[in-house]
Amino acid sequence: MYCSPFRKDNHPSFKVDYHLNVWHDFGTNEGGSIIDLVMKMENISFHEAADKLEKRYASASIETDTFSFHRNNINDSIPSFGNESSLFVLKILPITHPTLIDFVRERKIDLELANRYCKEIHYRINSRNYFSIGFRNDKDGYELNSPLGFKGCISPKEITTVRNNRNTCLVFEGFWDFLSYLTLQNVKQTKHDAVILNLIANVSKAMDFIKSHKDIYTYLDNDEGGQRATRLIKETCPSINDRSAQYAGYKDLNEYLRGKKLVQQKQQSRGMKR
């Protein structure tokens, strides 16, 4: 644990997970990837943050998709270059690249289902090309996730809502959890409304949408961030249904799905409520 670089913090509450390459500030319930950290610390866009990291690690021949934290002082991982650059989207198409198809299958998601909600996005940063799975948000940005562990976004970053004019709302942290829910339900689309936060700190952005529903079911991560977000929602909507116990022992709904797939050969499917 570290002291937060964003605020006065007498008691360390800033965690870096070196295995998952993510950070979380428990004082503000914010978190994300190393690119999200650079964006927040320097108040810059995704494109600018990626450019800074690109320049910082260029001499080490590190690909953009493999930017990661290292076990040193957190401030040592934050570059301080001033030149701007842009991320150029080259093309957006259905998921067809073999690497991304394998990535989807590793997540135990059917390719047809993934293509219903996601795209294959090719983009350029500086003079180098990359591709990722992209999930569209409500402001026409895209959440990006690559097989090498890169997580970022094509700005603006925002929540994603599924609007079916229903009284029930399902709440997910990430798009893999949403797709996992559909897979476990054996459906291509939900009949309910849903919101995908795309970042746990986005829960405040989703509150107006969430509280407009009579019945609320949360499928957030089984970690401190997920529990905090669930409690925050419950403060406004006391009657929410927290479904995280259904995948207790797993970090999130997708890990539950992947673990379940491993044992399905030996036992009957347990299914999932709602």
PEPELIN-V416944 format. One record per pair of residues at least 4 apart in sequence whose C-alpha atoms are under 7 Angstrom apart, sorted by sequence separation. I is the first residue (numbers start at 1). J is the second residue. D is the distance in whole Angstrom. If there is no record, write none. Layout:
i j d
I J D
I J D
This chain:
i j d
17 21 6
25 29 6
26 30 7
32 36 6
33 37 6
34 38 6
35 39 6
36 40 6
37 41 6
38 42 6
39 43 5
40 44 7
44 48 6
45 49 6
46 50 6
47 51 6
48 52 6
49 53 6
50 54 6
51 55 6
52 56 6
53 57 6
54 58 6
57 61 7
58 62 6
62 66 7
72 76 7
97 101 6
98 102 6
99 103 6
100 104 6
101 105 6
102 106 6
103 107 6
104 108 7
105 109 6
110 114 6
111 115 6
112 116 6
113 117 7
114 118 6
115 119 6
124 128 5
125 129 7
136 140 6
137 141 5
145 149 7
146 150 5
153 157 6
173 177 7
174 178 7
175 179 6
176 180 6
177 181 6
178 182 7
179 183 6
180 184 6
181 185 6
182 186 6
183 187 6
202 206 7
203 207 6
206 210 6
207 211 6
208 212 6
222 226 6
223 227 6
224 228 6
225 229 6
226 230 6
227 231 6
228 232 6
229 233 6
230 234 6
231 235 6
233 237 6
234 238 5
244 248 6
251 255 6
252 256 6
253 257 6
254 258 6
255 259 6
256 260 6
257 261 6
258 262 7
259 263 7
260 264 6
263 267 6
264 268 6
4 9 6
17 22 5
24 29 7
25 30 5
32 37 7
39 44 5
44 49 7
57 62 6
95 100 7
96 101 7
104 109 6
105 110 7
109 114 7
124 129 4
136 141 6
137 142 6
145 150 6
146 151 7
172 177 6
182 187 5
197 202 6
221 226 5
222 227 7
250 255 6
264 269 6
3 9 5
16 22 6
17 23 6
24 30 6
25 31 6
39 45 6
95 101 7
123 129 6
124 130 6
136 142 4
145 151 5
172 178 6
182 188 6
197 203 6
220 226 5
234 240 6
247 253 6
250 256 5
16 23 4
24 31 4
39 46 6
104 111 7
123 130 5
135 142 5
136 143 6
144 151 6
145 152 7
182 189 7
3 11 7
4 12 7
15 23 6
16 24 7
23 31 5
24 32 7
69 77 7
122 130 6
123 131 6
134 142 5
135 143 5
144 152 5
182 190 7
3 12 4
4 13 6
15 24 5
23 32 6
122 131 4
134 143 5
135 144 7
143 152 6
144 153 5
247 256 6
2 12 5
3 13 6
4 14 5
14 24 6
15 25 6
22 32 5
23 33 6
39 49 6
54 64 6
101 111 7
121 131 5
122 132 7
134 144 5
143 153 4
1 12 6
2 13 6
3 14 6
14 25 4
22 33 5
35 46 7
38 49 6
120 131 7
121 132 5
133 144 6
134 145 7
142 153 5
143 154 6
1 13 6
2 14 5
13 25 6
14 26 6
21 33 6
22 34 7
120 132 6
121 133 6
132 144 6
133 145 5
142 154 5
1 14 5
2 15 6
13 26 5
120 133 5
121 134 6
132 145 5
133 146 6
141 154 5
142 155 7
1 15 5
13 27 6
35 49 6
119 133 6
120 134 6
132 146 5
141 155 5
35 50 6
118 133 7
119 134 5
141 156 5
118 134 6
119 135 7
141 157 6
118 135 5
139 156 6
117 135 7
139 158 6
95 115 6
138 158 6
4 25 7
94 115 6
137 158 6
138 159 6
175 196 6
137 159 6
138 160 5
174 196 6
222 244 6
56 79 6
137 160 4
138 161 7
169 192 6
170 193 6
171 194 6
172 195 6
173 196 6
174 197 6
175 198 7
217 240 6
218 241 6
219 242 7
95 119 6
168 192 6
169 193 5
170 194 4
171 195 5
172 196 5
173 197 5
174 198 5
216 240 5
217 241 5
218 242 5
219 243 5
220 244 6
94 119 5
95 120 5
168 193 6
169 194 5
170 195 6
171 196 6
172 197 6
173 198 6
200 225 7
215 240 7
216 241 6
217 242 6
218 243 6
219 244 6
53 79 7
93 119 6
94 120 6
166 192 6
173 199 6
203 229 7
211 237 6
217 243 7
52 79 6
92 119 6
93 120 5
164 191 7
166 193 6
173 200 6
92 120 6
93 121 7
164 192 6
165 193 7
222 250 7
223 251 7
52 81 6
92 121 5
164 193 5
200 229 7
222 251 5
91 121 6
92 122 7
163 193 5
221 251 6
222 252 6
91 122 5
162 193 5
163 194 7
221 252 5
90 122 5
162 194 5
220 252 7
89 122 6
90 123 5
100 133 7
161 194 6
162 195 6
34 68 7
51 85 6
89 123 4
90 124 7
161 195 4
6 41 7
34 69 7
88 123 5
89 124 6
160 195 6
161 196 6
48 84 6
87 123 7
88 124 5
159 195 7
160 196 5
48 85 6
87 124 6
88 125 7
159 196 6
160 197 7
47 85 6
48 86 7
87 125 5
159 197 5
47 86 5
86 125 7
159 198 6
38 78 6
47 87 5
85 126 7
169 210 7
159 202 7
103 147 6
169 213 6
168 213 6
167 213 5
168 214 6
169 215 6
170 216 6
171 217 6
172 218 7
21 68 6
159 206 7
167 214 5
168 215 5
169 216 5
170 217 5
171 218 5
172 219 5
173 220 6
21 69 6
167 215 6
168 216 6
169 217 6
170 218 6
171 219 6
172 220 6
18 69 6
18 70 7
109 179 7
109 180 7
180 253 6
51 125 7
109 183 7
180 254 5
113 188 6
177 253 5
177 254 5
180 257 6
176 254 6
66 148 6
65 148 6
66 149 7
65 149 7
66 150 6
65 150 5
184 271 6
185 272 7
184 272 6
46 153 7
46 154 7
46 155 7
35 152 7
33 151 6
33 152 7
108 258 6
107 258 6
30 200 7
31 201 7
30 201 5
29 201 6
29 225 6
